[in-house]
């Protein structure tokens, strides 16, 4: 797997989000930063989670019911990050995601959970 330059990507994304008043654009940037941090296993993933959470808190009244979808993504993302190295937790998360109604980013979350689970395949005895 190719290592990505999270620092450079995040710098460009932060520049792109500067001076924007569109809350949805801010969510798109922060979601992309979360995905990049997770996929590149960057240690700053917790900071990205915090940025997304703060953006959600700041704009939740403005975006109304859409906030529930962003919160759902954030909740599942946190579970995925915590379960990354725990096969049993990944299996539970995958089951929950498969039962969940479709929502934005569900497909990516499923793919990442399966990818992580594949890394923890049971070893032959």
N, CA, C and O atoms as CSV, one atom per row, in Angstrom:
chain,resi,resn,atom,element,x,y,z
A,1,UNK,N,N,0.847,-1.182,0.000
A,1,UNK,CA,C,0.000,0.000,0.000
A,1,UNK,C,C,0.892,1.245,0.000
A,1,UNK,O,O,1.904,1.296,0.699
A,2,UNK,N,N,0.515,2.208,-0.764
A,2,UNK,CA,C,1.289,3.428,-0.888
A,2,UNK,C,C,1.040,4.346,0.302
A,2,UNK,O,O,-0.107,4.583,0.679
A,3,UNK,N,N,2.115,4.862,0.894
A,3,UNK,CA,C,2.005,5.793,2.023
A,3,UNK,C,C,1.638,7.172,1.472
A,3,UNK,O,O,2.227,7.630,0.492
A,4,UNK,N,N,0.699,7.806,2.082
A,4,UNK,CA,C,0.247,9.113,1.610
A,4,UNK,C,C,0.828,10.205,2.489
A,4,UNK,O,O,1.158,9.981,3.654
A,5,UNK,N,N,0.947,11.391,1.907
A,5,UNK,CA,C,1.504,12.528,2.641
A,5,UNK,C,C,0.357,13.293,3.292
A,5,UNK,O,O,-0.167,14.252,2.726
A,6,UNK,N,N,-0.025,12.850,4.499
A,6,UNK,CA,C,-1.155,13.457,5.203
A,6,UNK,C,C,-0.896,14.916,5.534
A,6,UNK,O,O,-1.798,15.747,5.433
A,7,UNK,N,N,0.331,15.231,5.931
A,7,UNK,CA,C,0.654,16.609,6.316
A,7,UNK,C,C,0.414,17.567,5.163
A,7,UNK,O,O,-0.207,18.615,5.338
A,8,UNK,N,N,0.904,17.209,3.992
A,8,UNK,CA,C,0.731,18.064,2.818
A,8,UNK,C,C,-0.743,18.147,2.427
A,8,UNK,O,O,-1.253,19.230,2.141
A,9,UNK,N,N,-1.422,17.003,2.415
A,9,UNK,CA,C,-2.841,16.979,2.048
A,9,UNK,C,C,-3.668,17.811,3.020
A,9,UNK,O,O,-4.537,18.575,2.601
A,10,UNK,N,N,-3.404,17.666,4.316
A,10,UNK,CA,C,-4.196,18.415,5.297
A,10,UNK,C,C,-3.938,19.911,5.191
A,10,UNK,O,O,-4.850,20.716,5.379
A,11,UNK,N,N,-2.705,20.283,4.892
A,11,UNK,CA,C,-2.392,21.708,4.724
A,11,UNK,C,C,-3.184,22.285,3.554
A,11,UNK,O,O,-3.749,23.373,3.657
A,12,UNK,N,N,-3.224,21.555,2.445
A,12,UNK,CA,C,-3.980,22.026,1.282
A,12,UNK,C,C,-5.485,22.061,1.571
A,12,UNK,O,O,-6.185,22.982,1.150
A,13,UNK,N,N,-5.964,21.069,2.279
A,13,UNK,CA,C,-7.387,21.046,2.611
A,13,UNK,C,C,-7.756,22.201,3.542
A,13,UNK,O,O,-8.803,22.826,3.377
A,14,UNK,N,N,-6.903,22.478,4.508
A,14,UNK,CA,C,-7.189,23.597,5.416
A,14,UNK,C,C,-7.181,24.924,4.664
A,14,UNK,O,O,-7.998,25.801,4.945
A,15,UNK,N,N,-6.259,25.076,3.705
A,15,UNK,CA,C,-6.235,26.289,2.889
A,15,UNK,C,C,-7.506,26.398,2.054
A,15,UNK,O,O,-8.066,27.482,1.895
A,16,UNK,N,N,-7.950,25.267,1.526
A,16,UNK,CA,C,-9.162,25.271,0.700
A,16,UNK,C,C,-10.394,25.630,1.520
A,16,UNK,O,O,-11.337,26.223,0.997
A,17,UNK,N,N,-10.390,25.274,2.798
A,17,UNK,CA,C,-11.570,25.536,3.622
A,17,UNK,C,C,-11.561,26.928,4.234
A,17,UNK,O,O,-12.572,27.364,4.785
A,18,UNK,N,N,-10.436,27.633,4.146
A,18,UNK,CA,C,-10.342,28.976,4.722
A,18,UNK,C,C,-11.307,29.946,4.052
A,18,UNK,O,O,-11.523,29.889,2.841
A,19,UNK,N,N,-11.867,30.813,4.834
A,19,UNK,CA,C,-12.760,31.865,4.350
A,19,UNK,C,C,-14.000,31.323,3.652
A,19,UNK,O,O,-14.562,31.991,2.783
A,20,UNK,N,N,-14.426,30.141,4.015
A,20,UNK,CA,C,-15.653,29.573,3.458
A,20,UNK,C,C,-16.752,29.690,4.510
A,20,UNK,O,O,-16.533,29.405,5.688
A,21,UNK,N,N,-17.907,30.101,4.078
A,21,UNK,CA,C,-19.032,30.191,5.008
A,21,UNK,C,C,-19.992,29.018,4.828
A,21,UNK,O,O,-20.963,28.887,5.573
A,22,UNK,N,N,-19.723,28.174,3.847
A,22,UNK,CA,C,-20.569,27.020,3.568
A,22,UNK,C,C,-20.247,25.901,4.553
A,22,UNK,O,O,-19.184,25.286,4.470
A,23,UNK,N,N,-21.143,25.641,5.466
A,23,UNK,CA,C,-20.923,24.611,6.486
A,23,UNK,C,C,-20.726,23.243,5.861
A,23,UNK,O,O,-19.925,22.450,6.357
A,24,UNK,N,N,-21.438,22.952,4.784
A,24,UNK,CA,C,-21.320,21.642,4.147
A,24,UNK,C,C,-19.945,21.448,3.509
A,24,UNK,O,O,-19.402,20.343,3.511
A,25,UNK,N,N,-19.392,22.519,2.971
A,25,UNK,CA,C,-18.032,22.438,2.437
A,25,UNK,C,C,-17.064,22.100,3.567
A,25,UNK,O,O,-16.151,21.294,3.389
A,26,UNK,N,N,-17.267,22.713,4.719
A,26,UNK,CA,C,-16.434,22.426,5.886
A,26,UNK,C,C,-16.538,20.975,6.320
A,26,UNK,O,O,-15.538,20.370,6.707
A,27,UNK,N,N,-17.739,20.409,6.261
A,27,UNK,CA,C,-17.909,18.994,6.596
A,27,UNK,C,C,-17.170,18.113,5.590
A,27,UNK,O,O,-16.511,17.144,5.966
A,28,UNK,N,N,-17.287,18.460,4.309
A,28,UNK,CA,C,-16.620,17.669,3.275
A,28,UNK,C,C,-15.102,17.667,3.485
A,28,UNK,O,O,-14.457,16.625,3.367
A,29,UNK,N,N,-14.543,18.823,3.792
A,29,UNK,CA,C,-13.102,18.929,4.028
A,29,UNK,C,C,-12.710,18.107,5.250
A,29,UNK,O,O,-11.744,17.346,5.205
A,30,UNK,N,N,-13.444,18.256,6.319
A,30,UNK,CA,C,-13.099,17.539,7.561
A,30,UNK,C,C,-13.293,16.023,7.420
A,30,UNK,O,O,-12.516,15.241,7.968
A,31,UNK,N,N,-14.323,15.620,6.689
A,31,UNK,CA,C,-14.528,14.190,6.458
A,31,UNK,C,C,-13.374,13.613,5.640
A,31,UNK,O,O,-12.875,12.526,5.933
A,32,UNK,N,N,-12.961,14.345,4.622
A,32,UNK,CA,C,-11.835,13.894,3.815
A,32,UNK,C,C,-10.554,13.810,4.644
A,32,UNK,O,O,-9.760,12.886,4.472
A,33,UNK,N,N,-10.357,14.767,5.533
A,33,UNK,CA,C,-9.179,14.742,6.408
A,33,UNK,C,C,-9.212,13.520,7.329
A,33,UNK,O,O,-8.180,12.892,7.566
A,34,UNK,N,N,-10.394,13.185,7.846
A,34,UNK,CA,C,-10.530,11.996,8.682
A,34,UNK,C,C,-10.175,10.738,7.900
A,34,UNK,O,O,-9.446,9.874,8.387
A,35,UNK,N,N,-10.694,10.648,6.692
A,35,UNK,CA,C,-10.438,9.464,5.874
A,35,UNK,C,C,-8.956,9.344,5.531
A,35,UNK,O,O,-8.394,8.250,5.589
A,36,UNK,N,N,-8.331,10.443,5.178
A,36,UNK,CA,C,-6.905,10.428,4.857
A,36,UNK,C,C,-6.098,10.020,6.082
A,36,UNK,O,O,-5.192,9.191,5.984
A,37,UNK,N,N,-6.420,10.593,7.223
A,37,UNK,CA,C,-5.690,10.269,8.452
A,37,UNK,C,C,-5.844,8.788,8.795
A,37,UNK,O,O,-4.875,8.138,9.189
A,38,UNK,N,N,-7.041,8.260,8.649
A,38,UNK,CA,C,-7.264,6.854,8.973
A,38,UNK,C,C,-6.499,5.947,8.015
A,38,UNK,O,O,-5.789,5.037,8.442
A,39,UNK,N,N,-6.649,6.202,6.723
A,39,UNK,CA,C,-6.037,5.328,5.728
A,39,UNK,C,C,-4.510,5.392,5.765
A,39,UNK,O,O,-3.840,4.405,5.459
A,40,UNK,N,N,-3.968,6.529,6.130
A,40,UNK,CA,C,-2.507,6.658,6.199
A,40,UNK,C,C,-1.979,6.335,7.592
A,40,UNK,O,O,-0.779,6.428,7.848
A,41,UNK,N,N,-2.890,5.953,8.491
A,41,UNK,CA,C,-2.541,5.628,9.879
A,41,UNK,C,C,-1.748,6.759,10.541
A,41,UNK,O,O,-0.794,6.531,11.286
A,42,UNK,N,N,-2.172,7.958,10.244
A,42,UNK,CA,C,-1.518,9.137,10.809
A,42,UNK,C,C,-1.919,9.296,12.268
A,42,UNK,O,O,-3.094,9.148,12.603
A,43,UNK,N,N,-0.965,9.595,13.139
A,43,UNK,CA,C,-1.290,9.738,14.563
A,43,UNK,C,C,-2.177,10.941,14.882
A,43,UNK,O,O,-2.696,11.043,15.994
A,44,UNK,N,N,-2.356,11.839,13.939
A,44,UNK,CA,C,-3.186,13.018,14.204
A,44,UNK,C,C,-4.672,12.753,13.972
A,44,UNK,O,O,-5.465,13.694,13.921
A,45,UNK,N,N,-5.055,11.498,13.832
A,45,UNK,CA,C,-6.458,11.177,13.586
A,45,UNK,C,C,-7.347,11.693,14.720
A,45,UNK,O,O,-8.476,12.116,14.474
A,46,UNK,N,N,-6.849,11.662,15.952
A,46,UNK,CA,C,-7.646,12.183,17.072
A,46,UNK,C,C,-7.915,13.678,16.929
A,46,UNK,O,O,-9.003,14.151,17.257
A,47,UNK,N,N,-6.936,14.410,16.447
A,47,UNK,CA,C,-7.122,15.850,16.226
A,47,UNK,C,C,-8.160,16.086,15.127
A,47,UNK,O,O,-8.955,17.023,15.213
A,48,UNK,N,N,-8.152,15.245,14.106
A,48,UNK,CA,C,-9.141,15.366,13.024
A,48,UNK,C,C,-10.539,15.052,13.530
A,48,UNK,O,O,-11.509,15.701,13.140
A,49,UNK,N,N,-10.641,14.051,14.403
A,49,UNK,CA,C,-11.935,13.719,15.013
A,49,UNK,C,C,-12.448,14.920,15.794
A,49,UNK,O,O,-13.624,15.272,15.706
A,50,UNK,N,N,-11.569,15.538,16.551
A,50,UNK,CA,C,-11.946,16.702,17.355
A,50,UNK,C,C,-12.385,17.868,16.469
A,50,UNK,O,O,-13.354,18.556,16.790
A,51,UNK,N,N,-11.680,18.096,15.354
A,51,UNK,CA,C,-12.057,19.175,14.430
A,51,UNK,C,C,-13.447,18.926,13.845
A,51,UNK,O,O,-14.256,19.847,13.739
A,52,UNK,N,N,-13.714,17.687,13.471
A,52,UNK,CA,C,-15.025,17.339,12.909
A,52,UNK,C,C,-16.113,17.543,13.957
A,52,UNK,O,O,-17.163,18.119,13.675
A,53,UNK,N,N,-15.846,17.061,15.175
A,53,UNK,CA,C,-16.826,17.188,16.266
A,53,UNK,C,C,-17.145,18.656,16.549
A,53,UNK,O,O,-18.311,19.022,16.703
A,54,UNK,N,N,-16.116,19.490,16.616
A,54,UNK,CA,C,-16.323,20.925,16.884
A,54,UNK,C,C,-17.102,21.595,15.757
A,54,UNK,O,O,-17.967,22.434,16.011
A,55,UNK,N,N,-16.798,21.227,14.513
A,55,UNK,CA,C,-17.524,21.787,13.374
A,55,UNK,C,C,-18.997,21.387,13.446
A,55,UNK,O,O,-19.886,22.188,13.158
A,56,UNK,N,N,-19.235,20.141,13.833
A,56,UNK,CA,C,-20.610,19.659,13.980
A,56,UNK,C,C,-21.336,20.430,15.080
A,56,UNK,O,O,-22.474,20.856,14.887
A,57,UNK,N,N,-20.699,20.609,16.214
A,57,UNK,CA,C,-21.324,21.361,17.303
A,57,UNK,C,C,-21.624,22.789,16.881
A,57,UNK,O,O,-22.677,23.332,17.216
A,58,UNK,N,N,-20.706,23.395,16.152
A,58,UNK,CA,C,-20.839,24.787,15.731
A,58,UNK,C,C,-21.986,24.984,14.728
A,58,UNK,O,O,-22.637,26.028,14.730
A,59,UNK,N,N,-22.229,23.986,13.877
A,59,UNK,CA,C,-23.178,24.173,12.779
A,59,UNK,C,C,-24.431,23.310,12.871
A,59,UNK,O,O,-25.229,23.277,11.934
A,60,UNK,N,N,-24.608,22.621,13.975
A,60,UNK,CA,C,-25.712,21.671,14.042
A,60,UNK,C,C,-27.084,22.334,13.910
A,60,UNK,O,O,-27.969,21.754,13.280
A,61,UNK,N,N,-27.291,23.482,14.455
A,61,UNK,CA,C,-28.603,24.157,14.295
A,61,UNK,C,C,-28.812,24.594,12.854
A,61,UNK,O,O,-29.918,24.504,12.320
A,62,UNK,N,N,-27.743,25.065,12.234
A,62,UNK,CA,C,-27.815,25.561,10.857
A,62,UNK,C,C,-28.187,24.453,9.873
A,62,UNK,O,O,-28.918,24.709,8.916
A,63,UNK,N,N,-27.710,23.248,10.081
A,63,UNK,CA,C,-27.929,22.173,9.111
A,63,UNK,C,C,-29.097,21.257,9.471
A,63,UNK,O,O,-29.453,20.368,8.697
A,64,UNK,N,N,-29.683,21.470,10.626
A,64,UNK,CA,C,-30.890,20.744,11.009
A,64,UNK,C,C,-30.704,19.239,11.098
A,64,UNK,O,O,-29.762,18.750,11.722
A,65,UNK,N,N,-31.621,18.510,10.463
A,65,UNK,CA,C,-31.617,17.057,10.555
A,65,UNK,C,C,-30.392,16.416,9.907
A,65,UNK,O,O,-30.055,15.276,10.225
A,66,UNK,N,N,-29.730,17.123,9.013
A,66,UNK,CA,C,-28.506,16.604,8.395
A,66,UNK,C,C,-27.427,16.349,9.446
A,66,UNK,O,O,-26.526,15.534,9.243
A,67,UNK,N,N,-27.530,17.050,10.563
A,67,UNK,CA,C,-26.554,16.868,11.640
A,67,UNK,C,C,-26.552,15.431,12.144
A,67,UNK,O,O,-25.513,14.916,12.558
A,68,UNK,N,N,-27.714,14.783,12.109
A,68,UNK,CA,C,-27.800,13.388,12.552
A,68,UNK,C,C,-26.947,12.465,11.687
A,68,UNK,O,O,-26.338,11.525,12.197
A,69,UNK,N,N,-26.901,12.728,10.387
A,69,UNK,CA,C,-26.085,11.916,9.485
A,69,UNK,C,C,-24.590,12.132,9.746
A,69,UNK,O,O,-23.804,11.185,9.735
A,70,UNK,N,N,-24.216,13.384,9.978
A,70,UNK,CA,C,-22.805,13.668,10.279
A,70,UNK,C,C,-22.414,13.058,11.618
A,70,UNK,O,O,-21.302,12.554,11.778
A,71,UNK,N,N,-23.326,13.105,12.574
A,71,UNK,CA,C,-23.045,12.510,13.878
A,71,UNK,C,C,-22.916,10.996,13.764
A,71,UNK,O,O,-22.052,10.391,14.399
A,72,UNK,N,N,-23.774,10.392,12.957
A,72,UNK,CA,C,-23.704,8.952,12.749
A,72,UNK,C,C,-22.346,8.572,12.144
A,72,UNK,O,O,-21.717,7.606,12.575
A,73,UNK,N,N,-21.902,9.341,11.139
A,73,UNK,CA,C,-20.592,9.089,10.548
A,73,UNK,C,C,-19.496,9.197,11.607
A,73,UNK,O,O,-18.629,8.329,11.705
A,74,UNK,N,N,-19.543,10.264,12.394
A,74,UNK,CA,C,-18.516,10.476,13.415
A,74,UNK,C,C,-18.524,9.353,14.446
A,74,UNK,O,O,-17.463,8.862,14.833
A,75,UNK,N,N,-19.694,8.946,14.890
A,75,UNK,CA,C,-19.785,7.857,15.871
A,75,UNK,C,C,-19.191,6.562,15.327
A,75,UNK,O,O,-18.420,5.893,16.014
A,76,UNK,N,N,-19.551,6.210,14.092
A,76,UNK,CA,C,-19.012,4.986,13.496
A,76,UNK,C,C,-17.505,5.126,13.224
A,76,UNK,O,O,-16.750,4.164,13.362
A,77,UNK,N,N,-17.088,6.319,12.843
A,77,UNK,CA,C,-15.655,6.527,12.598
A,77,UNK,C,C,-14.860,6.301,13.885
A,77,UNK,O,O,-13.814,5.650,13.873
A,78,UNK,N,N,-15.365,6.843,14.989
A,78,UNK,CA,C,-14.689,6.642,16.282
A,78,UNK,C,C,-14.605,5.155,16.632
A,78,UNK,O,O,-13.568,4.678,17.094
A,79,UNK,N,N,-15.695,4.432,16.409
A,79,UNK,CA,C,-15.696,2.992,16.678
A,79,UNK,C,C,-14.674,2.273,15.791
A,79,UNK,O,O,-13.959,1.381,16.247
A,80,UNK,N,N,-14.617,2.667,14.545
A,80,UNK,CA,C,-13.653,2.068,13.620
A,80,UNK,C,C,-12.222,2.342,14.063
A,80,UNK,O,O,-11.381,1.443,14.042
A,81,UNK,N,N,-11.949,3.546,14.452
A,81,UNK,CA,C,-10.598,3.904,14.898
A,81,UNK,C,C,-10.211,3.113,16.147
A,81,UNK,O,O,-9.082,2.635,16.256
A,82,UNK,N,N,-11.142,2.974,17.084
A,82,UNK,CA,C,-10.853,2.217,18.305
A,82,UNK,C,C,-10.687,0.729,18.027
A,82,UNK,O,O,-9.895,0.052,18.683
A,83,UNK,N,N,-11.441,0.219,17.046
A,83,UNK,CA,C,-11.444,-1.215,16.764
A,83,UNK,C,C,-10.370,-1.627,15.757
A,83,UNK,O,O,-10.220,-2.814,15.469
A,84,UNK,N,N,-9.645,-0.692,15.236
A,84,UNK,CA,C,-8.692,-0.934,14.152
A,84,UNK,C,C,-7.833,-2.186,14.353
A,84,UNK,O,O,-7.584,-2.917,13.395
A,85,UNK,N,N,-7.383,-2.440,15.566
A,85,UNK,CA,C,-6.464,-3.551,15.846
A,85,UNK,C,C,-7.104,-4.647,16.692
A,85,UNK,O,O,-6.399,-5.458,17.293
A,86,UNK,N,N,-8.420,-4.676,16.742
A,86,UNK,CA,C,-9.138,-5.637,17.584
A,86,UNK,C,C,-10.138,-6.412,16.720
A,86,UNK,O,O,-11.200,-5.900,16.368
A,87,UNK,N,N,-9.781,-7.643,16.389
A,87,UNK,CA,C,-10.604,-8.450,15.482
A,87,UNK,C,C,-12.049,-8.588,15.964
A,87,UNK,O,O,-12.980,-8.422,15.176
A,88,UNK,N,N,-12.241,-8.886,17.235
A,88,UNK,CA,C,-13.596,-9.069,17.764
A,88,UNK,C,C,-14.405,-7.773,17.635
A,88,UNK,O,O,-15.565,-7.807,17.225
A,89,UNK,N,N,-13.803,-6.642,17.981
A,89,UNK,CA,C,-14.496,-5.354,17.878
A,89,UNK,C,C,-14.803,-5.012,16.417
A,89,UNK,O,O,-15.850,-4.440,16.116
A,90,UNK,N,N,-13.889,-5.363,15.520
A,90,UNK,CA,C,-14.120,-5.115,14.095
A,90,UNK,C,C,-15.296,-5.941,13.577
A,90,UNK,O,O,-16.095,-5.459,12.774
A,91,UNK,N,N,-15.395,-7.178,14.038
A,91,UNK,CA,C,-16.513,-8.024,13.616
A,91,UNK,C,C,-17.844,-7.468,14.104
A,91,UNK,O,O,-18.832,-7.491,13.370
A,92,UNK,N,N,-17.876,-6.971,15.335
A,92,UNK,CA,C,-19.092,-6.362,15.873
A,92,UNK,C,C,-19.440,-5.108,15.077
A,92,UNK,O,O,-20.596,-4.902,14.706
A,93,UNK,N,N,-18.439,-4.274,14.815
A,93,UNK,CA,C,-18.657,-3.044,14.054
A,93,UNK,C,C,-19.163,-3.360,12.651
A,93,UNK,O,O,-20.100,-2.724,12.169
A,94,UNK,N,N,-18.557,-4.324,12.006
A,94,UNK,CA,C,-18.983,-4.698,10.664
A,94,UNK,C,C,-20.442,-5.168,10.666
A,94,UNK,O,O,-21.215,-4.811,9.777
A,95,UNK,N,N,-20.810,-5.965,11.662
A,95,UNK,CA,C,-22.192,-6.406,11.783
A,95,UNK,C,C,-23.159,-5.246,11.961
A,95,UNK,O,O,-24.223,-5.211,11.343
A,96,UNK,N,N,-22.785,-4.305,12.802
A,96,UNK,CA,C,-23.640,-3.126,13.020
A,96,UNK,C,C,-23.783,-2.301,11.744
A,96,UNK,O,O,-24.876,-1.838,11.418
A,97,UNK,N,N,-22.677,-2.120,11.024
A,97,UNK,CA,C,-22.725,-1.337,9.785
A,97,UNK,C,C,-23.581,-2.024,8.724
A,97,UNK,O,O,-24.304,-1.361,7.980
A,98,UNK,N,N,-23.499,-3.344,8.655
A,98,UNK,CA,C,-24.297,-4.078,7.677
A,98,UNK,C,C,-25.792,-3.987,7.979
A,98,UNK,O,O,-26.610,-3.994,7.060
A,99,UNK,N,N,-26.151,-3.904,9.251
A,99,UNK,CA,C,-27.558,-3.776,9.648
A,99,UNK,C,C,-28.070,-2.345,9.528
A,99,UNK,O,O,-29.278,-2.121,9.453
A,100,UNK,N,N,-27.170,-1.388,9.509
A,100,UNK,CA,C,-27.523,0.030,9.481
A,100,UNK,C,C,-28.130,0.409,8.132
A,100,UNK,O,O,-27.732,-0.103,7.086
A,101,UNK,N,N,-29.101,1.316,8.183
A,101,UNK,CA,C,-29.636,1.863,6.941
A,101,UNK,C,C,-28.520,2.599,6.224
A,101,UNK,O,O,-27.559,3.060,6.840
A,102,UNK,N,N,-28.666,2.700,4.917
A,102,UNK,CA,C,-27.629,3.386,4.140
A,102,UNK,C,C,-27.567,4.848,4.559
A,102,UNK,O,O,-28.589,5.489,4.802
A,103,UNK,N,N,-26.351,5.356,4.635
A,103,UNK,CA,C,-26.108,6.764,4.921
A,103,UNK,C,C,-24.798,7.141,4.252
A,103,UNK,O,O,-23.995,6.263,3.934
A,104,UNK,N,N,-24.566,8.433,4.033
A,104,UNK,CA,C,-23.311,8.831,3.398
A,104,UNK,C,C,-22.111,8.299,4.184
A,104,UNK,O,O,-22.106,8.327,5.414
A,105,UNK,N,N,-21.134,7.834,3.492
A,105,UNK,CA,C,-19.877,7.313,4.050
A,105,UNK,C,C,-20.000,5.891,4.585
A,105,UNK,O,O,-18.996,5.320,5.012
A,106,UNK,N,N,-21.184,5.304,4.580
A,106,UNK,CA,C,-21.341,3.927,5.050
A,106,UNK,C,C,-20.482,2.978,4.226
A,106,UNK,O,O,-19.840,2.079,4.771
A,107,UNK,N,N,-20.471,3.179,2.913
A,107,UNK,CA,C,-19.701,2.313,2.020
A,107,UNK,C,C,-18.206,2.371,2.377
A,107,UNK,O,O,-17.539,1.337,2.425
A,108,UNK,N,N,-17.692,3.561,2.624
A,108,UNK,CA,C,-16.278,3.714,2.994
A,108,UNK,C,C,-16.006,3.057,4.347
A,108,UNK,O,O,-15.002,2.363,4.505
A,109,UNK,N,N,-16.877,3.266,5.309
A,109,UNK,CA,C,-16.706,2.661,6.631
A,109,UNK,C,C,-16.698,1.133,6.537
A,109,UNK,O,O,-15.887,0.470,7.183
A,110,UNK,N,N,-17.601,0.585,5.733
A,110,UNK,CA,C,-17.628,-0.864,5.530
A,110,UNK,C,C,-16.327,-1.357,4.903
A,110,UNK,O,O,-15.765,-2.366,5.328
A,111,UNK,N,N,-15.859,-0.640,3.896
A,111,UNK,CA,C,-14.618,-1.033,3.222
A,111,UNK,C,C,-13.426,-1.002,4.176
A,111,UNK,O,O,-12.584,-1.900,4.154
A,112,UNK,N,N,-13.358,0.020,5.004
A,112,UNK,CA,C,-12.240,0.133,5.947
A,112,UNK,C,C,-12.324,-0.941,7.033
A,112,UNK,O,O,-11.306,-1.504,7.435
A,113,UNK,N,N,-13.542,-1.222,7.505
A,113,UNK,CA,C,-13.706,-2.277,8.518
A,113,UNK,C,C,-13.288,-3.623,7.942
A,113,UNK,O,O,-12.611,-4.405,8.609
A,114,UNK,N,N,-13.693,-3.893,6.703
A,114,UNK,CA,C,-13.309,-5.160,6.055
A,114,UNK,C,C,-11.807,-5.227,5.822
A,114,UNK,O,O,-11.189,-6.277,5.999
A,115,UNK,N,N,-11.228,-4.111,5.428
A,115,UNK,CA,C,-9.782,-4.070,5.201
A,115,UNK,C,C,-9.026,-4.346,6.498
A,115,UNK,O,O,-8.080,-5.134,6.514
A,116,UNK,N,N,-9.436,-3.707,7.564
A,116,UNK,CA,C,-8.793,-3.934,8.866
A,116,UNK,C,C,-8.995,-5.378,9.322
A,116,UNK,O,O,-8.081,-5.998,9.866
A,117,UNK,N,N,-10.176,-5.897,9.102
A,117,UNK,CA,C,-10.479,-7.278,9.492
A,117,UNK,C,C,-9.605,-8.253,8.702
A,117,UNK,O,O,-9.146,-9.261,9.237
A,118,UNK,N,N,-9.384,-7.943,7.433
A,118,UNK,CA,C,-8.530,-8.779,6.595
A,118,UNK,C,C,-7.101,-8.848,7.111
A,118,UNK,O,O,-6.418,-9.856,6.930
A,119,UNK,N,N,-6.654,-7.790,7.745
A,119,UNK,CA,C,-5.297,-7.771,8.318
A,119,UNK,C,C,-5.211,-8.650,9.560
A,119,UNK,O,O,-4.121,-9.054,9.967
A,120,UNK,N,N,-6.353,-8.943,10.157
A,120,UNK,CA,C,-6.388,-9.732,11.397
A,120,UNK,C,C,-7.004,-11.102,11.150
A,120,UNK,O,O,-7.671,-11.658,12.022
A,121,UNK,N,N,-6.780,-11.635,9.973
A,121,UNK,CA,C,-7.336,-12.954,9.650
A,121,UNK,C,C,-6.780,-13.991,10.622
A,121,UNK,O,O,-5.614,-13.923,11.009
A,122,UNK,N,N,-7.609,-14.941,11.009
A,122,UNK,CA,C,-7.131,-15.981,11.943
A,122,UNK,C,C,-5.978,-16.752,11.304
A,122,UNK,O,O,-6.002,-17.070,10.115
A,123,UNK,N,N,-4.996,-17.037,12.104
A,123,UNK,CA,C,-3.825,-17.773,11.612
A,123,UNK,C,C,-4.074,-19.264,11.654
A,123,UNK,O,O,-4.693,-19.779,12.585
A,124,UNK,N,N,-3.588,-19.949,10.637
A,124,UNK,CA,C,-3.712,-21.406,10.590
A,124,UNK,C,C,-2.805,-22.029,11.628
A,124,UNK,O,O,-1.681,-21.574,11.842
A,125,UNK,N,N,-3.295,-23.065,12.265
A,125,UNK,CA,C,-2.508,-23.734,13.321
A,125,UNK,C,C,-1.744,-24.888,12.752
A,125,UNK,O,O,-1.026,-25.572,13.481
